[in-house]
Amino acid sequence: MHLKKIVIATVCAMSLTALTGCNAAEDNKSTATKTPAQTTAGSGKVMAVVNGTPIPQAEFDMVKQDRAAQGQPVNDQTAAALRDSLINAEILAQQAEKSGLNNDPNFKLRLQLAKTQMLAQTYIANYIKAHPISESAMKAEYDRVKAMMGTKEYKVRHILVDNEAEAKNIIAQLNKKASFAELAKKDSKDSSAANGGELGWVAPGNLVKEFADEMTQLKKGEYTKTPIHTKFGWHIIQVEDIRDLKFPPYDQVKDQLRTDMEQQMVKKLVTELRANAKVQ
């Protein structure tokens, strides 16, 4: 496999952050042995020729397409910059090969790692392309999430402690008119403690079930009179306000929904492949 092809693909996978790191060497022979005529005959048009080594137009087009796919502008100015980057990369690659860096063990290890990662990325991309998320599936998922989120959202504070006894002691203090926010700052082990236990506006569907179930039973201004146990510990919850939940329309979130569903599909794929793989 040509080393240059591997590195060009790495450039695409890394969102063009390392264009000048592209290398034009090959695994077993130098690209300097190629001529422009050979490249033209074998792989089409040539973008540029650097010290007798051609840079195929196809590589330039691939980088441009990758940039466009990421939503980055492709115009005359950026195209010229990309062209210069590929030329600079070729010049540096030739110098690296002259210095023998293509035989460096570290380089070969990184090259193998890049090849493995690119093959994995390409397999995932092809899998997603072969298993597109249908419009009906996205709408069904949208409806499921919308139902799960509920119709209200709650402005909440909470205090999280390690055991039930601590939680009951805090509730006893609240019953004596102690400040919920001050107790949260003093006793809560949650990251929200610095803000007096404030979680802001939250929807039930974004919370663990035990917490959500109790929260939705509280009225504005109320707090839990018994501790709530979740996998995180013991909670005391206070609802400061309640309002109608404004769920975004389908067309506004469909692209993000497709991305999330693709990620879940890939996660399931990897889990299944891992289960069937022999890992020693």
N, C-alpha and C positions, 0 to 999 in steps of 0.2 A: 504493500500500500504506500502510495506517495505520502511522504511526511508533510508536504505542503498542503495537501487536501485535508489532512487531519487538523492542521493548525488553523486553516481558513475556517473550517467548521467550528472549531473552538471559539474563534472570534465571534461568530454568529451566536453561539450559545451563551456567550458572556456579554451580549448586548453591545458589542463593538467597543468594549472598554480597553482592549489590548491590541488594537490594530497594528501598532508598531512592533508587537511581539511575534507576528506571524513569521514562519520559517519556511524557506523554499527547498530545504534539503530533502532527499529521499532516504528510505530505509537502507537501501543497498547500493545506490549509485547517485552521483551528483546530477542535479538538474542542469548543470552547466554543459552537459553533453548533448542536451536537446537543442534543436535549432528552431527558429521561428517557423520555418516551412513545415517541420515535423509537427509542431503543435497545431498549426493551422489546418493541416491535413487531418490530424487525429481528433481535435476537439473544437474546431470552429475558429471564430475570430480571436484575435489577440488584442488585449487592451494596451499593452506596452511591452517593450523588450529592454531588459536591463542587463547590460554586459553580456549580450547574446542569449540571455534566458528569457523566454516569453512568459508573460502573465496572461492567462486566458481571460477573455471577456466574460466567460461564464462565471468565473470567481468574483469578478467585480459585480456582476448582476446579482449573484447570490447575496453578497453583503448588502447591496441596495435593497433587495427584497426583504431581507431580515430587518433592516432598519424601518422600512415602511410598515412591516407587520407589527412592529412595536409602537407604532403611532408617531414615529419621529419624522420630521419633514425631510423630503427628498427633493431638492431643487438643484439648480446649476451649481450653486455655491457649495452645498454639502456634497454633491457628487464629485466635484473637483477635489474637495478635501479627502474624500474616501479614496479617490484614485491616487492622490499623493501618499496617503497612508500605506496603501498596498505596495507602491513603488518603494517607499522607505523601508517597509518590512522586507521586501525582496533584497534590497541592498544590504541591510543588516544581516539577513539570513545567509547571504553569500559570504559575508565577512566572518560570520560565526562558523560556517563550514570550513573556511580556509584555516581557522584557528583550531579546528578539530573538536569544536564543542558538540557537534552532532554525535560524537562517540563517547561523550561524557555519561557515566552511569546514571547520574541524577537526571540528566536530560531524557535518557531513554525511559527511566521510570515514570517521569512526568508525562512523557508521550504516550506510554501505555495506559496511564490513568486517564488522560484526555480521550483516548480512543474508547475506553470502556464507558466513560460518562456520555460521550456522544452517541455511542451505540444504544445506550439505555434511553437517552432523550429521543433518539430517532424512533425507537420501538414504541415509546409512549405516544409520540406524535402520530405515528401510523395507526396505533390502536384506537386513539380518539377519533381519527378520521374515518376508520372503518366501523366505528360504533357511535355515530352522531347522536346527540341528545335530541329527541323529538320535541316539537312544540307542545304536543299533548302531555308529554312527561314533565316538561317544565311547568306547564299550567297546573298540573296535578300537584307538583311539589310546592308551587306557590300557594295553592289553596290549603295544603297541609300545614305549611308554616304559618299562614295567616290564622288558621283556626287554633293552632298551638299557642300563638302569641296572645290570644284573647282580644277583648275590646277595650280594655282599660290599661293604663300604665300608672305606676306608683312612684312617688318621691319618697325614698326610704333611707333610714339610718339603721345600722345594726351594730351589735357588739358580739364579738366572737371570742369565746374562751375555751379552755381545754376540757373542763368537766362540768357536770350538772350542778354540783354544789356551788361552784363559782357563779354560774348563771343565776341560780336561785337567790344568791346573796345580792347580786346586782338588781334583780327584780324587786327585792325587798327595799333596796335604797330608792328605786324609782317610785315605789309605792309611798315613800316618804317625801316625794317631790324633789328628789335629786335630779340634776341636769343630765339628760341622756347623753348629750354631746360631751360633757366633761367626763362622765363615766367611760365613754368610748375612748377618749383620749388617754385615760389613765389605765384602763383594764383590757381593752380589746387587743387581740393579737393580729387582727386583720390589718392590711395595708391602709385601709380607710381610717384607721384610728387617728391619724394626724389631722384629719378633717372632721373629727367628731363622729366618725362612723358613717358619714354621708356617702351614699352610693349614687345619688342623683336620681333621674327618672329611669325606671327599669320596667320591662314587660315580663309577665310571668313565664313566657316561653324561653326567656334567656337565663332562667335560674333553675337550680336543682329543685326537684319536685317538692320536697318537704318544706323548703323555704317558701316557694311560690304558693303552695296550698295554704300555709298559715298567713302569708302576707295578704292574700286576696280575701281573707275573712275579717281583716281589720278595717275599721272605719278611720276616716281622717282624724289624726291626733292620737290614735290609740297605739298601745304597744302590747307585746305578747305577755300574758300573765304566767305562762309556763314556758320553760326553755324548749327550744326546737333543736333536735339533733339531726345533723347531716354528716356526710363523710368528712367535712372540714372541721367539725367540732360542735360546740353548743352555742346557739344563737339567741339573742334577744333582738326583736325587730320592732321598729317604730315606723308607722306610716305618717308622713307629714302632709301629703296631699295626694289627690287622685284626679285623673283627667281621662278623657276619651283618647284612645290610641289612634293616631293617624297613620295607618299602614300605607306604604308607598304603592302606587298602581303597578300592575304587572309590567307594562311596557318600560317603566322606569328602571326596573331591577332585573329584567330578563337576561341581560348580558352577564351580570354578576351571578345570577342564578345558574346559568349554563356553566360558567367557570367553576362554581362550587360543586355542581353535579359531576363535572368531568373529573375534578380532583377526588371526589368520593369514589368514582368509578376506577380511577387509577389506583387509589389506595386499596380497594378490594382486589384488583388484579394483582398487585404486588403481594398482598397477603396470601392469595391463592398460590401464586408461583413460589413464594417462600415456603409454604407448607409442603409443597411437592419437591422442593430442592433438597439435595443431600449436602448439608453444611457440616463440616467436621471441625 
